[in-house]
Amino acid sequence: MVGVGEAHHSQNTPLLPKFPRKRTGNVWTAIAHIITGVIGSGVLSLSWSMAQLGWIVGPLAMVAFATTTLFSAFLLCNSYRSPDPEHGPTRNRSYIEAVDMNLGKNNSLACGFLLQLTMYGFGIAYTITSGISMRAIQESNCYHKEGHDAPCTYGDTYYMLLFGVVQITLSQLPDFHGIQWLSVVAAIMSFTYALIGLGLGVAKVIGQGFIEGSITGISTTNPVDKIWLVSQALGDVAFAYPFSIILFEIQDTLESPPPENQTMKKASAISIIVTTFFYLFCGGAGYAAFGNYTPGNLMTGFGFYEPYLLVDLANICVVLHLVGGYQIYSQPLFANVEQWLAEKLPENGVMNKDYRLKIPLISTFRINPLRLSFRTAYVLSTTVIAMIFPYFNQILGVLGGINFWPLTIYFPVEMYLKQANVEAWTTKWILLRVFSTVFLVITVFALIGSIQGIISAKLS
């Protein structure tokens, strides 16, 4: 998650340093940012998605979304610099800047809203996932101590509240620079639990001596239910590829020459290929291990199995990753909203002033009333929504349905058509429009199915 945090922070353009740091990034640093930024909690849902889609459509869906993401990345790489008649090509240091430069103010406002909504949604998803993982630890220990037939069923509401308390505390850090260590920990934890999940899945398949699953995936008695589950699975796969929202910020770290777009295209190709193979192995291992009983969150499916301490370690890594990931996605939103509020309330010295609070034997802290009130309310809102709608796969599907088409397809295509001066109704224009329309239909299908899943889960 290192890349995500560094990425979004730079979207808040007015807060950028007056003398920006020297750009020294290369293809390998870009690859590191991309992989750690993309591989996150979305990987936990891929086995469930594979179970809904089956052994043929499941892998094909992952490859299709990966290919689309890579194609989109190539388009975005070329939008990093915009022509300026007076000063030469202008660097677009964030997604919003690029959309504003190429498509105008209205489109940049829409893009900014979608980005903030995505970050807010990630906060809700991370709260849900943390509660599920902490509950899984309790259940795993219970099964180990009491036996596999014990009634080890617990709720996750209290765990979500605990996660919210931790986030309220961490949210009082002034900005992203105060949580760099959280970013590093989150990245390490992300790889750790994903690799443990992969290893446990492979070990279970070897132990049972056969591969679970089928070509068509989990069957249902009602064809309509199957359609809804397929739509949710597609939304979960889309959620696993949040690459477009961090691309510009990563590209802005690259040295030049060589041209940044060339370096970024190479890094994007390598990263997406590596990530996709990792996703295929993780998703496939989980489905092969559990078949029709594949859990929505892969790490909750190993509660019955030994070594239980390894299962606990994986879920602890999930929680630690989400603690950092929540802040990494929230801090840029905090900065944007607080800057807007400060501009709207310039005369309110009480709200905009920092106060020093000295705690004996510990340290002195800076308290800002605006930061304290807004960030506390923000964390409380994500926690309450997560407690009301604690549906892991459906929430991920909604987020994937909301952000994948506009941020990965629509804006990149429109910016490319504008920069390349592609004439209407030419072959290239038609192909790009068809490409955009097809994925609009797919993501709307995923969004509707995921919303239906939330409603059904709430009513059941």
C-alpha positions, 0 to 999 in steps of 0.5 A: 500500500505504499504506492497508494498513500504516496499517490493520493496525497499529491492530489491535494495540489495546493499542499504540495511543497513549494520546491518539489523533491527531485524525481529519481524513480525508475522502472523498478521503483514504479513496479514496487509502488504499483504492486504494493498499491494494487495487492490489497484486501481485494485478493481475499475475495477472489476465491469466492469470485472464482467459485461463482464464475467457475474454472473457465469464466473465473480465470478469463474474467481476471485476465480480461480485467487485467488486460483492460487495466493495462490498456487503460494504463497505457492511455493514462501514461500518455496523458501525464503531459499535456501540451502548453503553447507557452511553456511546453508540455505540462506535467499532470501530477494527479488524476484530477489535474489530468482530467481538468487539463484535458476535459475541463472543469466539470469533468474534473469535478466529477472525477474528484467526487468519484475519487473521494467516494472511492476512498470513503468506500475503502474505509467502509470496506476495510472496517468490515474486513477487519471485523471479519478477520478479528472474529475469525481469530476468535473462532479459530482459537475456539475450534482449536480449544473446544473441537471442530463441533463446538458452537464457535459463532461470534459477531463482529460488531465489537471488533468494528467498534474497536477498529473505529477507536483505533482509526479515530486516534490515528486520524489525528495525525496531521497528514500522510507524512506522519504515517509513513511507517504505517504504509511500510507495515501495511505493504509487508502485511499485505504480501504476508497474508496473501502468501499465507492464504495461497500456501494454506489453499495449496496445502489443503488441496494436497492433503485432500488429494483432489481439486474442488470446483466445477466448470460452471461454478457454484450451482443454485436452485434459482437461475436469477440468484446465479445471475446476481452472484455472478454480477457480484463476483465481477464487481469483486474482480473489478475492485481488485484492480484499483490501479488507475487512481494511483498511476499519475502520482507514481509516474510523477516520481520517475526521472526523465529522461527517458520519457516518463510514459515509456518507463511507466508503460514498461512498469505497468506491463510487468506489474499487472502481469505479476499481479494477475498471476498472483491473483489467479494462483490465490483465487484458484488455490482457494476455490480448489481447496473449498469448492462450493464452500468457498468463503467470501473472505478466504482467510475466514475459511481455515478456522477448522484447520491446523496449524491454527497459529498460522491462520491467526497470523494471517488474520492478524496481518490482515488487520494490521494491513487494514489499520494502515490502509484505512489511513492511507486512503483517508488522509488525502480525503481529510486534507482535501475536505479540511482545506475546503473548510478552512477556505470557507471559514477563514475568520474562524480562528478557533477552528483553524488554530492548533492547540498544544496538549501536554500529557505528563510523562508522555509527550506534547500533542497538537490538537486542531478542533477542525481536524478533531471534529471532522475526522472523528465524525468521518471515522464514526460514519464509516464504522456505523455504515460498516456495522449496518451493512457488514457484507464483505463481497457485496460491498467490494462489488459495489465499490468495483461497480462504482469506480472501475468504468469511470476511472479505468475506462471512461476518463482515460478513453476521453482524454486519449481521444482529446489529446490524439485529436481522433476524429468522430466515426473513424475506426479508432473512434468507434472501437474505443467507444464500443470498448467503453460501452461494453465495460459500462454495461459490465460494471453497471451489471456488477453494481446492480447485482451487488446492491441487490446482494446487500438488500437481500442480505439485509432482508434475510 
